[in-house]
Amino acid sequence: MGLTITGLGTAIPEQRLTNADLERMVDTSDAWIVERTGIRERRVAAPDETSATLGTDAAAAALKDAGLTPDDIGLLVVATTTPVQLFPSTAVRIQDSLGLRCGAFDVMAACSGFVYGLVTAAGMMTVDAGLKAASGGQPGGRPFLVVGTETLTRVVDPTDRSTCILFGDGAGAAVVDHSVEADGGLLSWDLGSDGSLVSLLEVPPGERWLRMEGKEVFRRAVRVVVESSSTALQKAGMTPEDVDLFVPHQANVRIIDAVCSRIGIPLDRTVVNLDRYGNTSAASIPLALAEAAEAGRLTGGEVVLISGFGAGMTWASAVLRWEPRQ
Ligand code: ACO
């Protein structure tokens, strides 16, 4: 019994921060930002918006997309790098505001968080199915919600031109259920981390703003995404030619270009939406998936490779075969 995505939803703050706005804030230019990153604008959460409110809105949209109600959901997993507070989790706030009646917890793996959350959900679904089968019951169970939600602009120094141009706010959510096709849903995954690289990208303890060694993150990101994607494809018994849609973490278009050319996946089979949202960390992959589905690029049968990297460093890839709507 695999895991398949049956609904997707997003929540995007109204306020746009364009490159022209940034030109007025720091010593930068639209041309520099577009050439070095591909980003043209990002969204900024309103004062009353948090990772919990954005996550709630994205999750509600995903529930609607799946044709479900809060009572149908058996577990909530929330990936966020920018929780509302140290504790309790952002997940319990989303659980309460949506009126879910299930367990809820956060996953912290920075920009790899959504894929970590998806794989965690898949593991718990498999356990659920196994326990039911062992006790003689019917396999199956309630669907889960996996949410990626961020308010990264709140931890970015607005006077630091090397970071304030990169990040944006937003949320994406997926309803996941037991797959119905023998070769459908989540086919393989690869998760990795290297904690010796904490200082490459972090909010240092006791400090307010994130610090990043951009060049080194860039170099290592290309390497880990290529390696992790290849591992996930191998585990699924597939090659890059089999991939119909590649959904990479949206950090920098030059990272995506380099990864695509090294793996051998053409850009026309790759989702790029960072020009409009910047880097939304754990929200970026579900946001991109939702846009791809909306654009008719995910109708059923497609082999989808998702791959993220982020602070830690962490990295995470998964291969799914998209299942048509029932
Ligand atoms: N505008 C104009 N000039 C700038 C800007 C700016 N916004 N930012 C930096 N510069 C300058 C630098 O000061 C430097 O000037 P110098 O040569 O006089 O010293 C020059 O531009 C080149 O700077 P680099 O840092 O070498 O530029 P680079 O080409 O590496 O691009 C960037 C910087 C865009 C940050 C790139 O390194 C990058 O994208 N790295 C990856 C970052 C990333 O993906 N982070 C997210 C990880 S995911 C997560 O966990 C959140």
Boltz pocket constraint, residues with backbone or C-beta under 6 A from the ligand:
constraints:
  - pocket:
      binder: B
      contacts: [[A, 27], [A, 28], [A, 29], [A, 32], [A, 33], [A, 36], [A, 37], [A, 110], [A, 111], [A, 161], [A, 162], [A, 165], [A, 201], [A, 212], [A, 213], [A, 214], [A, 215], [A, 216], [A, 217], [A, 218], [A, 221], [A, 251], [A, 252], [A, 279], [A, 281], [A, 309], [A, 310], [A, 311]]
      max_distance: 6.0
